[in-house]
Amino acid sequence: MSPTSGKGDAPFVASRPEDLCYSFTLPAAPRSPGVARATTRAVLRAHRLDDVAEPVVQVVSELTTCAYRLSLTKEMYVSLRYRDAALRVTVYDGHPRHTHARLGALCVLNRRATLRLLDEVVRACRGDWGIGGAREPGGGTRMWAVLPRAGAMNYLGGQD
């Protein structure tokens, strides 16, 4: 039974990985990466993706920590998807786009430096990551990572 189900509710049945499609909004606050980690673990468990939890949770943690530290707005948006045998994590924050090209380049460089651990995890999983395109709706910043399931399953084992 689900921890929140009552006597008349049907038993909890885990969903297929292909059905994983969640998004949620969090405050841009120090406690939010912990909430994002716990939510991500629960979502992965519900979709029978426990075997990739460690790298995916680490990616979510790194992206949400970067977003809350660098965003000038009060909220951030997190998206978790499973498509084409890969987990896709997107975090969007409201940090405005810089009008001066040099300041914009420095801001992206600062984010990339902040996300060094994310880079290591994603590379170990043979995935890809980036910081959004030149134009984001509302002028914010989108950061994303894609972790192939096969690579993420071998993350802790270090197998090639």
Secondary structure, 3 states (H helix, E strand, C coil): CCCCCCCCCCCCCCCCHHHCEEEEEEECCCCHHHHHHHHHHHHHHHCCCHHHHHHHHHHHHHHHHHHHHHCCCCEEEEEEEEECCEEEEEEEECCCCCCCHHHHHHHHHHHHHHCHHHHHHHHHCCCEEEECCCCCHHHCEEEEEEEEHHHHHCCCCCCC
